[in-house]
Amino acid sequence: MSGLGISVVICVYTEDRWEDILAAVSSVRAQSRPALEILLVVDHNPALLERLAEEYAEDLGGGEVRVLANAGPRGLSAGRNTGIAASRGEVVAFLDDDAVAERDWLRHFAEGYADPRVMAVGGRTVPVWASGRRPAWFPEEFDWVVGCTYRGLPPGRVRVRNVLGGNASFRRTAFDAAGGFATGIGRDGDKRPLGCEETELCIRLTRARPDAVLLIDDRAVIHHRVPEAREHFRYFRTRVYAEGLSKALVARSVGAAKGLESERRYTTRVLPAGLARGLRDALLARPGAAGRAGAIVAGVLTAASGYAVGTVRARRTDPAFSVPRTGRTPPDGRTTRTPSRATPPRTPPGEGATPSPPSGTTTPKAPLDRRAAQCPPSGTAAQDEKGSAV
């Protein structure tokens, strides 16, 4: 895997994160395994585009930095697709614009692709709280709310249903097989914090390539900045509700059985364990314990309401996601794409499911087929919170 070229795509949209963007680029330049290139994709912000182009006009750093304008509609999905189409690497990695990667981040990604069946490798995202410490009431089981790895995911290198988009990589052939990130789902700048675009892509990928293996390696670490505004319960509630809306779109697109299989485990095993811990700690008079237990209950109810509203809206509007076919930029510099329309199938009767919100969870027992699609020898079967195989 020493010759595997990895392109790193960082999607950006606001000058308010200028210092964060520079730090993200610097962390990629400092990798023990150098990136083939770094692509900064600017989401419909001409001032930021011009400023970044000037910043890296005479780039003499450890990796080539290219600044591109989002060639599609506004939003994170189209920005990522622009980066995929312009990239030259055999693997395309994605890093959030407000995160920094540890030195061996790309090395651990590359190791995962030693098995040719592996189509995606994600990593562990650690929160960096603006206040300097986790809010006492904020349950670790809900760290996905701030874009980080949450309590309940198993340790090590394990097989998962989907990776988390801000700390992830895909083999280029994954996009050849399944297309790019669907537009019409996911984030659009500072608007309502929707998500799940990587969930929908990963499910679509495993349908196109049933033998595909998707991994999370917790040694591939990034540190994600959590601004002060996101440390409050108001944002927690807004983000959880938005995740319910997003999960309804995913379920509409790929069917509730597949779209919510990991979420069922999360609501029936991970969250009850977290609630029990919170209640136990409250009895022991530990700080924030009652708040954590209350936040778990509120999170479940809020996500469920978002899912219910999203399901009703999806049935009324019957949304269709645009799934572009991404390709390399040819020598003349133009990007080739063959757009296609992916019309979500209607959820079959009886496929209702409990709407819980994590975007990157381990696959439950049934999908872990140990015959034709075992994890690589260095990986392990997905485990529950106590370490038993699921």
N, C-alpha and C positions, 0 to 999 in steps of 0.2 A: 504493500500500500504506500510505499515511499514516493511513488510517482503519481499518486492520485492528486489531481489539481482541485483545490477547493476555492470557490468564489464566495465571498462574504457580502451579503446584501444588507444594508442598513437603511430602512425607510424613515424619512424625516418629514416634518410638516410645519414646524414653527421655529422662529428665531429665539423664542423663550428658552429653548433647550440647547442653545449654542454651545455652552461649555460641556454639556452632557454629550453632544454629538462629537466634539473633538476628543473627549475622553474615550468614547466608544471606539473611534478610529484608532487612537493610540494603543488601546488594549489589543486590537487585532494586529497592529504592526509589531507588537512585542511578543507574538506567539512563538513558542518553541518550535512549532511546525508552521512555517510561513504560509500565509494565504497566497493563492495565485493572484488575486486582485481583490480590491474593496470597492463596492459599488454603492454610492450614496444616491438614493432615489428620492427626489424632492416632490412632495405631493401638492402641485398647483400653488406654489408660493414663489413667484418670480424673484422677490427680493432675497429670499433664502438661497434660491438657486444661484443667483449672481454672486452672493457673498461666499458660498462654498466653492464655486468655480474659481474665484480669486484666491481663496485660502489654499487650494490644492493645485493651482496653476503650474507651479514648478515643484511638484512633489518629488522629493528625493528620499522619501522614507523607505521602510523595509518592504512595502508592497505598493503596487500601483493603486492610486485612488482615482476613481472615475465618478464624475458628478452627472447625474441624468435627471431629466424631468419625467415625471409619471406620464406615460403615454396613453393611459386609459382614463376612465372616470375617476373622480375623487374618491379616495379611500385606500385603506391598507392593502386590500387584496389586489387591486390594480397596480399599486406600487410594487408589490412583490413580483407580480407577473412581468412588469417592466424589467426588473432586475434579473429575473430568470432568463428572459429573452436576450438580454444584452450580455449575460455572463458567458465565460469560456470554460469554466471548470467542469469536471465530471461530477462533482458534488457541489450543490449550492446550499450554503449555510445562511441562517438569518439571525441577526442580533438586534435587539431593541435599541432605539436611539438614546435611551436613558439608562443604559446598562454597560458594565465593563466586564470583559471576559478574563478569567484567570489564564495564566501563561500556557497551560497545557490543554486548553479548551479544544482547539482544532485537532490536536494529537489524539485525544480520546475519541473524537468523532471519527477520525480516519481509521482507527483500530476497529471500529464497529463494522466497517465495510469490507473487512477481510472475508466475510461470508457473502458470496454473490447474491444470496437471497435477501439480504438486508437492503431495504429501499429507503429507510429513514432512521436517523439517530437523533434523539433529543438529549437534553442535559438537565442539570439541577439549577434552579434559579433561587437565589438567596435574597431576601428583602434587606434593603438599607433604609431604615426609617429616618425621616427628616428630623424627628425629635431626638434621635439617638437611641431609642429603645422601642420595642413593641408596645403598643397600647395594652394596658392590663386586661381590657375586656375583649381583645381581638383573638378569636380562636385560631390556632394553627391549622385546623382543618379547613379554614376558609382563606388561606393565603393565596389561593388562585384569584381572589378578588383583586389583589394588587399585583397580579401577573407573576406570582411566584409558586414554587413547588410547595404543595400542601401536605400536611400530616396525613398519612394513610397510604401514600405511595411506597412501595417496597424499596429497600436499598439495593445498591449494586447495579449491574447491567441486566435489565429485565425487558421482557416483551410486553408491549402495550398496544392498545387499540389506536391511540393517536398520540403524537408528540405535541408539545406546547410551542406555538409559533414564534415567540420571542427568543427562544433558545433551541433551535432545531436545525437539522440539515436533511437534505433529500438527494438521493442519487438522481442525476439528470434524466435517466430513463424512466423514473417515476412520473415525471411530467409528460414524457412522451406517451406513457400508457394511459394516464388519467386526465391529462390536461392541467391547467393551472388552478390558482385559487379562484373560487367562484365570486364574482362581484354580485352585489345585492345582499350580501351578508357580511358581518364583521364591522370593524371600526371605520369611522369617517372623521378624522381629526378630533375636535373637542366635542362632537355631538354625543348623544347617548352612548355609553360605553358597551356596545354590543360586542360579540365575540363569536367563537365557534367556527371560523372559516377554516382553521387547520383541522378541526374535527371532521368537517364535511369532506375535505380533501382526502384525509387519511382513509375514511370509510370508502370513498370512491376509488381510491388506489387499491385497497384490498379486494374490492369487487372486480376491478380490471385485472389485477394480478393476485389470484387467490393464494399463491405461494409466497407472497411478499411478507417479509418480517420487518416489524417496526420496533425499535428499541429506545429505551431511556437509559443512559449511563450517568449515574450520579457523580462521577468524577469530572464530567464536563460542566464546570461551574461558571456561572455568571452572577454578578451582583447587581441587582436591579434597584434603582433609586425609587423610594416611595415618598412623594411630596406630602407636605403637611396636610393638605386638603383631603388626602385619601386616608388619613388616619382617623377620620371621624365616622360616626355611625351613619350619618346622612349619605356619605359616598358608599359605604358598605351596602346600605339598603338599595341605593340606585343601581349599583353594579350587579347585585344579586338579582334584582328584578329584570335587568337587561339580559342577564344570562338565561333567565327563564324564557324571555322572548326569543332569544337566539336558539335555544334548544328546540323550541317549537318549529322554527324554520328548518333546522337540521332534520328533525323527525319527519317533517313534511317532505323533505327532499329525499331522504334515504330510507324512510320507514321508521316507526318508533321502536321496533324490535332491535334493530341495529343501532339506531341513533341514541338510544338510552340504555343500552345493556350495561355499560360501565357505571352509569349514574344510579342504577338500581343497587349495585353493590355499595356505592358510596352512601346512599340513604339508609340502607339496611344494616351496614356493618361499621363503616368509618364514623358516621355522625352519631349513632347511638353510643359508641365507645367514647367519643369526645364529650357527649352530654353527661355520661356517667362520671367521667373524670372531673368535669366541672362541678357536678353536684357533690362529689366526694370532697373536692378541694374546698367547696363552700362550707361543708360541715367542719372542715379543719381550719376554717377562718383564713384561708389563703387569699391574698389580694387579687381582686378581679375575677375570682372563680364564678360567682353568681352571674356576673356580666357575660363571661364566656359561654356559660350554659344558656343564658337568655339569648345571646347572639346566634347560637346554633339553631334554637327553635325559631327565632325570627327569620333567620336566613332560609330555612326550609319553607316556611309559610310564604315568604316573599317570592322565592323562586317559583313555588307552585302557582302563585297568582299570576306571575309573568308568563309562565308556560300556558296557563289556561287562556289568558288574553291573547297570547301569540297564536295559539291553536285556532281560536275563533277567527282572528284576523286572516290567518293563512287559508282557512276554508272559504272565507268570503272573497278573498282576492286571488287565490290560487297562484301564488308568486312563482315566477320562473327565474332561475339563476343563470347568468351568463358565464359559461365555462370556456375560457379561451384555450386554444392549442398554442402552447408557447414553443418557440424555436430559437436557435442561435441567430445572432445578428450576422448577416452575410457580409462579405468583404466590402460592399459598397456603403456599409454603415447603416442600412435600413433594417428595421426589425420585421421579421416575417411572423404573421399570426394567422391562423385560420379559426375565426370565431365559430363557436357552436352554441346551441341553446340546450340547456339541460332542464327539462321540465320535471319538477318533482313529482314522484308517484304519490297518489293518494294513499293515506295510511289505511291499511285494511281494517275492516271491522274487528274490534276486539284487541287491537294493538295499542291501547292506551297504556301509559306507563307513568311511574312516579317521576316527577320532574325535578331532579336534583342537579346541581350545577357544575361540577368540575369539568374542565375542558381537556384534561389529559390524565386518564385513569387507566389502570391495568385491566386487561381483559379478564372476565370472570371464567369460571371453570370450564364451561363447555367449549368456548372457542380455542382454548389452548390445546390444540391437537398435537400430540407428541409423536405422531407418525411422520407425515410428510413435511411438517412445518415446525420442527423443533427450533428452539433458540440456538444460536451459535454455541460451540462448546464452552466458551468462556462466560456465557450468560447463564442465568438461572431462571427457573419458572417463576411466574409472577406470584407474589406472596401477599398475604393479608398483613395487617398491622402488627400482629404478633409473630410473623415469620413463617406461618404455615402456608403450604401451597394452596392456591385457590383453583 
